[in-house]
Amino acid sequence: MPDSDPPSSIPFEPRHLPVPLAQTRPNGGHWLLRTMRRLLRWRGSTIRADLKDVLDAMTPGESGFSPEESRMLKNILGLRERRVGDVMIPRADVVAVQQDMPLGELVRTFEGAGHSRLVAYNDTLDDPVGMVHIRDLIAFMTARAAVEPGKNAKRKKPLPANLDLKAIDLAMPLSAAKIIREILFVPPSMRVIDLLARMQATRIHLALVIDEYGGTDGLVSIEDIVEQIVGEIADEHDEDELPRVVPQPDGTFIADARANLEDVTGIVGSDFDVGDAAEEVDTLGGYLVTCAGRVPLRGELITGPGLFEFEVLDADPRRVTRVRITRLKEKRVRPREPRRRGEPESAPTGSAAAASLPHDNDDAAAHKDAGRPSGSSATARNR
């Protein structure tokens, strides 16, 4: 056989094979978007960014959306940036029950709380065991009170609905009823949209927010997340919420310490500017704690931003509850003790030096106690 094929005498002719081409649709689904980009000279971006620009630039009538639709679309687009810590109920406002609580007290708690689900814990809220649903409680009590129809018919006075409520032991602890359900545990940095998807998948509509140390930081329900999209949801049992900041006839403002700083600024005025503190705290009470470096006492006066001054009207050892906001005509200057030239400002003089003597004695006593055995030191500290 020859090593290669003999050259052909037929000249080579290129063949033009058919190539499939994408069909263009002049009336396709993106014609409006392309037209708006040409008219407005938009740069290439995502549909998400384009929709956000349209909602921000146009009125609801011009964009074709109703005001409610525009508001919900904006909320949906902003939901991706929201974290669980932004929408959670703070720990101080969480209504929870101890797992050994009697059923009678549990019924009372449900009646006063106005919620259908309550967190159940062991010793403290940092040791949660799950949640209890009011439907499970009603089902358990109904099963305990049920009477067979045949036996009920033989009674001299039949029971209504075949239920004997006297058969329910209201002293029974919640843990013995076996109606505690599982609850979700999420970090405050989790995205709200991810938590919503997890609640839908697990069919558990209540989540405890856990901090980095494993303690309870707050609570989030599926209703809290839905309200981020559609707005406040009020049912038949919700009472009208009173305004958090109320102007007074004398020009001052009585504010709930849980009021948001942005809401306070909107009512008090734009000169109420807390500056960079708004990045660290969200509420008026949190701002007062930041300014004082501790939980302020009742009746204490705290200097605010600009010409504003705060008076703590109600407080407990854990938090501030009610505050009076006053706009001063001029900045209040606190008197300072005179000091000599070159003398350190912190050096005590006069009565201040005398007042510092007991502290020195306390320090000496502390050094003396340091040489004692560890048991006696622990006893002193516990006292």
C-alpha positions in Angstrom: 0.0 0.0 0.0 1.2 3.5 -0.6 2.1 5.6 2.4 -0.3 8.4 1.3 -3.3 9.0 -0.9 -2.5 10.2 -4.4 -3.2 13.9 -4.9 -6.6 14.5 -6.4 -6.9 16.4 -9.6 -10.3 17.9 -8.5 -9.7 21.5 -7.3 -10.8 22.3 -3.7 -14.1 24.2 -3.4 -15.2 25.6 0.0 -18.7 24.6 1.0 -20.9 27.1 2.8 -22.7 25.0 5.4 -25.8 26.4 7.1 -25.2 27.9 10.6 -28.1 28.2 13.1 -28.7 31.8 14.0 -30.6 33.1 17.1 -34.0 34.5 16.1 -34.5 38.1 17.1 -37.8 39.2 18.4 -38.4 42.9 17.9 -41.3 42.7 20.3 -39.5 40.6 22.9 -40.0 40.8 26.6 -37.0 43.2 27.2 -37.9 45.9 24.6 -39.1 48.3 27.3 -35.9 47.9 29.3 -33.8 48.5 26.2 -35.8 51.5 25.2 -35.5 53.1 28.7 -31.7 52.4 28.7 -31.4 54.2 25.3 -33.6 57.2 26.4 -32.1 57.6 29.9 -28.6 56.5 28.8 -28.4 53.8 31.5 -25.3 51.7 31.8 -25.4 48.0 31.7 -26.7 46.7 35.1 -28.9 44.0 36.6 -32.6 44.0 36.3 -32.7 44.3 40.1 -30.8 47.6 40.0 -33.0 48.8 37.1 -36.2 48.1 38.9 -34.9 49.9 42.0 -34.0 53.0 39.9 -37.4 53.0 38.3 -39.2 52.8 41.6 -37.0 55.6 43.1 -37.2 57.9 40.0 -40.9 57.6 39.1 -44.1 58.2 40.9 -46.4 55.2 41.4 -48.7 56.4 38.6 -45.8 56.8 36.1 -44.3 53.4 36.8 -47.6 51.6 36.4 -47.6 50.3 40.1 -50.0 51.3 42.7 -48.6 53.1 45.8 -49.0 49.8 47.8 -47.3 47.8 45.2 -44.4 50.3 44.9 -43.9 50.3 48.7 -43.9 46.5 48.9 -41.6 46.1 46.0 -39.1 48.5 47.6 -39.4 46.5 50.9 -38.8 43.3 49.0 -35.7 44.7 47.3 -34.4 46.0 50.7 -35.1 42.7 52.5 -31.8 41.2 51.2 -29.8 43.8 53.2 -31.8 43.3 56.5 -30.4 41.1 59.2 -32.2 39.2 61.9 -30.9 41.6 64.5 -32.7 44.5 62.8 -36.2 43.0 63.1 -36.0 40.9 66.3 -37.9 41.6 69.5 -35.3 42.5 72.2 -34.8 40.1 75.1 -36.4 42.5 77.6 -39.7 42.3 75.7 -39.8 38.5 75.2 -42.7 36.8 77.0 -41.5 33.3 78.0 -42.7 30.6 80.5 -40.8 28.1 82.6 -41.2 24.5 81.6 -42.5 23.5 85.1 -45.2 26.2 85.1 -48.6 24.8 86.0 -51.1 24.7 83.2 -53.4 27.0 85.0 -50.8 29.7 85.1 -49.9 29.0 81.5 -53.5 29.8 80.5 -53.3 33.0 82.4 -50.0 33.9 80.7 -51.4 33.3 77.2 -54.4 35.5 78.1 -52.2 38.3 79.2 -49.5 38.0 76.5 -51.9 38.0 73.5 -49.6 35.6 71.6 -50.3 32.2 70.1 -46.7 30.9 70.8 -44.5 31.3 73.9 -40.9 30.4 74.5 -40.4 27.7 77.1 -37.1 27.6 79.1 -35.6 25.5 81.9 -34.0 27.8 84.5 -33.4 31.0 82.6 -34.1 32.3 79.1 -30.5 31.5 78.3 -31.5 27.8 78.6 -34.5 27.5 76.2 -36.1 24.1 75.6 -38.6 25.0 72.9 -42.0 26.7 72.5 -45.6 26.0 73.4 -48.5 26.7 71.0 -51.9 27.6 72.4 -53.5 25.2 69.9 -51.6 22.3 71.5 -52.6 23.5 74.9 -56.3 23.6 73.9 -56.0 20.2 72.3 -54.4 18.6 75.4 -57.1 20.1 77.7 -59.9 19.0 75.4 -58.6 15.4 75.3 -58.4 15.3 79.1 -61.9 16.7 79.5 -63.5 14.4 76.8 -66.2 12.1 77.9 -67.6 9.2 75.9 -71.0 10.1 74.4 -72.6 6.9 75.7 -71.5 7.5 79.2 -72.5 11.1 79.0 -76.0 10.2 77.8 -76.6 8.0 80.9 -75.8 10.9 83.3 -78.7 12.6 85.0 -77.4 15.9 83.8 -75.4 15.4 80.5 -72.3 17.5 80.1 -72.3 20.1 77.3 -70.2 19.1 74.3 -69.2 15.9 76.1 -66.6 17.8 78.0 -65.9 17.5 81.8 -63.7 20.5 82.5 -63.3 19.3 86.1 -61.2 16.4 84.9 -58.4 18.8 83.8 -55.6 19.0 86.4 -54.6 22.7 86.2 -51.7 22.0 88.6 -50.0 19.7 86.1 -46.6 21.2 85.0 -46.1 22.1 81.4 -43.3 19.6 80.9 -45.6 16.7 82.0 -48.1 17.6 79.3 -45.6 16.9 76.5 -46.7 19.7 74.3 -43.4 21.6 74.0 -42.4 22.0 70.4 -39.0 22.6 68.7 -37.8 26.1 68.1 -35.2 27.6 65.7 -31.9 29.1 66.8 -30.4 31.7 64.6 -27.6 34.3 64.9 -28.4 38.1 64.7 -26.2 38.4 61.6 -28.4 36.0 59.5 -30.2 37.5 56.6 -33.9 37.9 57.1 -34.7 36.4 53.7 -32.7 33.3 54.6 -34.6 32.9 57.9 -37.9 33.2 56.0 -36.9 30.4 53.7 -35.8 28.3 56.6 -39.1 28.8 58.4 -41.0 27.8 55.3 -38.9 24.7 55.0 -39.1 23.6 58.6 -42.7 24.9 59.3 -41.4 26.4 62.5 -42.5 30.0 62.7 -40.6 31.1 65.8 -36.8 31.6 66.2 -34.6 32.6 69.1 -31.8 34.9 68.3 -28.6 33.6 70.0 -25.5 35.8 70.6 -21.9 34.7 70.2 -21.8 33.3 73.8 -24.9 31.2 73.4 -27.2 33.5 75.4 -30.6 34.6 74.2 -30.5 38.0 72.4 -34.1 38.3 71.1 -37.0 36.6 69.3 -38.2 36.6 65.7 -41.5 35.3 64.4 -42.6 34.9 60.8 -45.1 37.7 61.3 -42.2 40.0 62.1 -40.6 39.2 58.8 -43.8 39.5 56.8 -44.4 42.9 58.3 -41.1 44.0 56.8 -42.8 43.6 53.4 -46.4 44.5 53.8 -46.2 46.8 56.8 -47.7 46.6 60.3 -50.2 43.7 60.7 -52.8 44.3 63.4 -55.4 41.7 64.3 -58.6 41.9 66.4 -56.7 41.7 69.7 -54.0 44.3 69.0 -54.5 47.6 70.8 -53.7 50.9 69.1 -50.1 51.7 69.9 -49.5 55.0 71.5 -47.0 57.4 70.0 -43.5 56.9 71.3 -42.7 60.6 71.4 -45.4 63.0 72.6 -45.0 66.8 72.5 -46.0 68.7 75.7 -47.6 72.1 76.1 -44.4 73.5 77.7 -42.3 72.7 74.6 -40.7 69.5 76.0 -41.2 66.0 74.8 -42.1 62.8 76.8 -40.6 59.8 75.0 -40.6 56.1 75.4 -37.0 54.9 75.8 -37.7 52.3 73.2 -38.4 54.9 70.6 -36.2 54.7 67.5 -33.7 57.5 67.1 -34.9 58.3 63.6 -38.4 58.7 64.8 -37.3 61.0 67.6 -35.4 63.1 65.2 -38.5 63.3 62.9 -40.7 64.6 65.7 -38.3 66.7 67.8 -36.5 68.3 64.9 -33.5 67.9 62.6 -31.3 69.7 65.2 -31.6 66.5 67.3 -28.5 64.9 65.7 -26.8 62.2 67.7 -24.0 61.8 65.2 -22.0 58.6 65.0 -23.9 57.2 68.0 -26.7 56.2 65.6 -24.4 53.5 64.2 -24.0 51.9 67.5 -27.5 52.1 69.0 -31.0 52.3 67.6 -33.2 53.5 70.5 -33.3 56.5 72.7 -32.7 54.4 75.8 -29.6 52.9 74.2 -28.3 56.4 73.4 -28.7 57.5 77.1 -26.8 54.4 78.3 -24.1 55.2 75.8 -23.8 58.8 77.0 -23.8 58.0 80.7 -21.7 54.8 80.4 -24.2 53.0 82.6 -27.9 52.6 83.2 -29.0 56.1 84.3 -31.0 56.5 87.5 -34.5 57.9 87.9 -34.4 61.7 88.1 -30.9 62.0 86.5 -30.2 64.8 84.0 -28.0 63.8 81.0 -26.6 66.2 78.5 -27.8 65.5 74.9 -26.8 66.6 71.5 -26.7 70.3 70.9 -28.9 72.2 73.2 -30.9 69.2 74.3 -31.1 67.7 77.8 -32.6 64.5 79.0 -34.4 63.8 82.3 -34.9 60.2 83.2 -38.5 59.9 84.4 -38.8 56.2 84.9 -36.0 53.5 85.1 -35.1 50.3 86.8 -31.8 48.6 87.4 -31.9 47.1 83.9 -33.1 49.8 81.6 -34.6 53.3 81.1 -38.3 53.3 80.3 -39.5 57.0 80.0 -37.6 60.2 79.3 -38.3 63.9 79.1 -36.5 65.8 76.3 -35.9 69.5 76.8 -34.5 72.0 74.3 -32.5 74.6 76.3 -32.0 78.2 75.2 -28.3 78.0 75.9 -25.8 75.3 76.8 -25.8 74.6 80.5 -22.3 75.1 81.9 -21.4 73.0 84.9 -19.3 74.8 87.6 -15.7 73.6 88.0 -13.6 73.9 91.1 -10.7 76.5 90.7 -7.2 75.1 90.5 -3.8 76.7 90.5 -1.6 77.2 87.5 0.4 74.1 86.7 -1.7 71.9 89.0 -3.1 68.7 87.4 -6.8 68.9 86.8 -7.4 65.6 88.5 -5.6 66.5 91.7 -8.1 66.7 94.7 -8.3 69.9 96.7 -10.1 70.9 99.8 -13.1 68.8 100.6 -12.3 66.6 97.6 -9.1 65.5 99.1 -10.8 64.7 102.4 -13.5 62.7 100.5 -10.7 60.6 98.9 -9.3 59.4 102.2 -11.9 56.6 102.7 -11.1 55.3 99.3 -7.4 55.0 100.3 -8.4 53.1 103.4 -10.5 50.8 101.2 -7.5 50.2 98.9 -5.4 49.3 101.9 -8.0 46.9 103.2 -8.2 45.3 99.7 -4.4 44.7 99.7 -4.6 43.2 103.2 -7.4 40.9 102.1 -5.3 39.8 99.1 -3.1 37.7 101.4 -6.0 35.7 102.8 -7.0 32.2 101.6 -9.1 32.1 98.5 -12.2 30.8 100.4 -12.4 33.9 102.6 -12.0 36.2 99.6 -14.8 34.5 97.7 -17.0 34.9 100.7 -16.3 38.6 100.9 -17.1 39.1 97.2 -20.4 37.1 97.4 -21.5 39.4 100.2 
